[in-house]
Amino acid sequence: MPRPISATVHLSALHHNLVAVRDRVSYANSKIWSVVKANAYGHGLARVWRCLEKTDGFALLDLNDAVLLREQGWQKPILLLEGFFKTEDLALIDHYNLTTVVHSDWQLAALENAKLKKPVEVYLKFNSGMNRLGFPCEEAHEIWQRAKQIANIKHLTLMSHFANAAHNGNIDNEYRFIQQNCQSIPADCSSLANSAVILWHPSVYTSPINNLSNNNLSHFCHWVRPGIMLYGASPNGQVQAIKDLGLRPAMSLHSELLAVQTLKAGDTVGYGSHYRANEAQRIGIVACGYADGYPRNAPTGTPILVEGVLTKTLGAVSMDMLAVDLKPCPHAQVGSIVELWGNHLPIDDVAMAAGTISYELMCALSARVPVSFITDGE
Ligand SMILES: *Cc1c(COP(=O)(O)O)cnc(C)c1O
């Protein structure tokens, strides 16, 4: 028998979540880039993209992933979120008809000098305060004019990515900064909204950032960029924040109890003896550790389900195992099913207890964990 750990990807949940995003943004006529970077947030790009095929486009980072989608038959837009990495990449962008972010001078120069078969769609990225990628907002007008003159560019979309849409929830300064600097840019398309903006800052995608004339207003188009919400988790780590939308978790992780121990008062558990029993106590040993992608930082008290009963981890997580308290589930025994996260235990709650975010847990699911893909309602 294989080791009893396995992950399940709920394909119908992905489809359901995309529909929920569509419902949310459709009154603004927004289009959707489904963000599938990092192997679709750990869910497996090659297997899951078809559940999201009602999207308007896929956004990702790696050219290989873009080629994979094209080879599997996706013909609609693909956006390279970090743009191209080397000038040579432009040949593939041309060949596979990809939309690319342009965030730096060298990329504009490369486009000025390239010999392409046809012009490409470009997302000009401006830095609204994250200070990772993007042209300085103060130079927005000048950069836009320069880009507009490049024959290899077909159409320009104005793009930015906010630093605080989820965290302190206040993007007023970032938004105002980019609005002030981009007012005079004749963009008819913008893309500013990740999941947190979609959820909590709808004015960003319901009205243009610049002063479009009434004539052009009817052509205004916003492309939202949902990632985490498609996978059924919350951008701010709080599961109640996404309750209203009825998002469904797309990933669950299950294992079993490999062993049961009965501790005496004073006995300790795991490396470093971080947990000490103060009375007799039954504990279970779960076949899941940090080499499976479970967070090693998860402290004693991290929520976990045994036979559907909520309990907690005890002591340090080791490479292949972790320990759980069996007090709330006295009937649990070797072979009992354990849910590490999933439909009955939000990944957000586990991430929160471990001092991280659901994004990291999804992406960290390790290659040694077998994944099954199911399409039922569960
Ligand atoms: C990852 C990413 C997104 C999606 O963010 P979520 O918080 O997962 O919705 C959107 N835009 C850019 C530029 C990204 O890198």
The ligand as a Tripos MOL2 file, in Angstrom:
@<TRIPOS>MOLECULE
LIG
   15    15     1     0     0
SMALL
NO_CHARGES

@<TRIPOS>ATOM
      1 C1         -0.5560   36.6760   -8.3010 C.3       1 LIG1
      2 C2         -1.0520   37.8840   -8.9310 C.ar      1 LIG1
      3 C3         -2.4290   38.1540   -8.9690 C.ar      1 LIG1
      4 C4         -3.4630   37.3000   -8.2450 C.3       1 LIG1
      5 O1         -3.4600   37.6590   -6.8930 O.3       1 LIG1
      6 P1         -4.5160   37.0030   -5.8500 P.3       1 LIG1
      7 O2         -4.2260   37.6930   -4.5800 O.co2     1 LIG1
      8 O3         -4.1640   35.5460   -5.7880 O.co2     1 LIG1
      9 O4         -5.8470   37.2440   -6.4060 O.co2     1 LIG1
     10 C5         -2.8610   39.2670   -9.6520 C.ar      1 LIG1
     11 N1         -1.9760   40.0900  -10.2650 N.ar      1 LIG1
     12 C6         -0.6470   39.8790  -10.2370 C.ar      1 LIG1
     13 C7          0.2740   40.8130  -10.9170 C.3       1 LIG1
     14 C8         -0.1400   38.7790   -9.5670 C.ar      1 LIG1
     15 O5          1.1770   38.5680   -9.5370 O.3       1 LIG1
@<TRIPOS>BOND
     1     1     2 1
     2     2     3 ar
     3     2    14 ar
     4     3     4 1
     5     3    10 ar
     6     4     5 1
     7     5     6 1
     8     6     7 2
     9     6     8 1
    10     6     9 1
    11    10    11 ar
    12    11    12 ar
    13    12    13 1
    14    12    14 ar
    15    14    15 1
@<TRIPOS>SUBSTRUCTURE
     1 LIG1         1 GROUP 0 **** ****
